[in-house]
Amino acid sequence: MTDILEYKGYYADLHFSAEDDVFYGKLIGINDLINFESDSVKGLKKAFKEAVDDYLETCLALKKSPDKTYKGSFNVRIPSELHKELALFAAIKNISLNDFVRYAIDMTISTEKKGLPSVKQR
């Protein structure tokens, strides 16, 4: 299970380093690398919020968008047998592979969203 924090619509994944005896995290879904850490969970949550606030202030000062830009396209690598099954299924349903993948992703995210922190609606 991945531990995630959410604040102001920004997310971070969290980890613990037993070697350094520290909790740490990294903002996800942005173009920049923003890390934070603390020696307690309470401190980690505070450091996360401070990191988001500082990042947003910095982006505002630099007049740059804090959000990552997504093109809307990506490569998907699947086994050839699954590709064959997908192509046949799509042909039978008279839909494109892109439409099938879009539908499958949308259904999965819609179903899984119930257990996630508040994710921005599309």
C-alpha positions in Angstrom: 0.0 0.0 0.0 1.2 3.5 -0.9 0.7 6.2 1.7 -0.6 9.4 0.1 -1.3 12.9 1.5 -3.5 15.5 -0.2 -3.6 19.2 0.4 -5.1 21.9 -1.9 -5.4 19.4 -4.7 -1.8 18.3 -4.5 -0.5 14.9 -3.6 2.6 13.4 -2.1 3.7 9.8 -1.7 5.3 9.0 1.7 8.1 6.7 2.9 10.2 5.9 5.9 13.9 5.5 6.0 14.9 3.1 8.8 18.5 3.9 8.2 18.1 7.6 8.7 15.1 7.3 11.1 13.1 9.8 9.1 9.8 10.1 7.3 10.0 11.7 3.9 7.8 12.5 0.9 7.7 13.9 -2.6 5.0 15.9 -4.4 3.6 14.0 -7.3 1.9 15.3 -10.4 4.1 18.3 -10.9 7.0 19.1 -13.2 9.4 20.0 -10.4 11.1 18.0 -7.6 9.7 18.9 -4.2 10.7 16.8 -1.2 10.0 17.2 2.5 10.9 15.2 5.6 10.4 15.0 9.4 11.2 12.7 12.3 7.4 12.4 13.2 4.2 11.8 11.3 2.7 15.0 12.7 5.8 16.9 11.5 5.7 15.2 8.1 2.1 16.4 7.6 3.1 19.9 8.6 6.2 19.8 6.3 4.0 18.6 3.4 1.6 21.5 3.8 4.5 23.9 4.0 6.1 22.4 0.9 2.8 22.8 -1.1 2.3 26.4 0.1 5.9 27.3 -0.6 5.7 25.7 -4.1 2.5 27.5 -5.0 4.0 30.8 -3.8 7.2 30.2 -5.8 5.2 29.3 -8.9 3.1 32.5 -8.5 6.2 34.6 -8.1 7.7 33.0 -11.2 4.4 33.2 -13.1 4.6 29.5 -13.9 1.9 26.9 -13.7 2.4 24.5 -10.8 0.6 21.7 -12.4 2.2 19.1 -14.7 1.1 19.3 -18.3 -0.2 16.0 -19.7 -0.4 15.4 -23.5 -3.2 13.0 -23.4 -1.3 10.2 -25.1 1.0 7.5 -23.8 2.3 4.1 -24.9 0.9 1.0 -23.4 2.9 -2.2 -23.6 0.9 -5.5 -23.2 1.6 -9.1 -24.1 0.9 -10.0 -27.8 -1.9 -12.4 -26.9 -3.7 -9.8 -24.8 -3.3 -7.3 -27.7 -4.9 -9.9 -30.1 -7.8 -10.4 -27.7 -8.3 -6.7 -27.3 -8.2 -6.1 -31.1 -10.9 -8.8 -31.6 -13.0 -7.6 -28.8 -12.8 -4.0 -30.1 -13.7 -5.1 -33.6 -16.7 -7.1 -32.4 -17.9 -4.1 -30.4 -17.1 -1.8 -33.3 -14.9 0.5 -31.2 -11.3 1.6 -31.6 -8.5 0.4 -29.3 -8.2 4.0 -28.1 -11.9 4.1 -27.2 -11.6 0.8 -25.4 -8.6 1.8 -23.4 -10.2 5.2 -22.6 -13.3 3.4 -21.3 -11.4 0.9 -19.3 -9.3 3.5 -17.6 -12.3 5.7 -16.9 -14.2 2.8 -15.4 -11.2 1.7 -13.3 -10.6 5.2 -11.9 -14.3 5.9 -11.3 -14.5 2.6 -9.3 -11.3 3.0 -7.4 -11.9 6.7 -6.6 -14.2 5.8 -3.8 -11.2 4.6 -1.7 -8.8 7.5 -2.6 -8.4 10.9 -1.1 -10.5 13.5 -2.9 -9.2 13.4 -6.5 -10.1 16.3 -8.9 -13.0 15.3 -11.1 -12.5 15.3 -14.8 
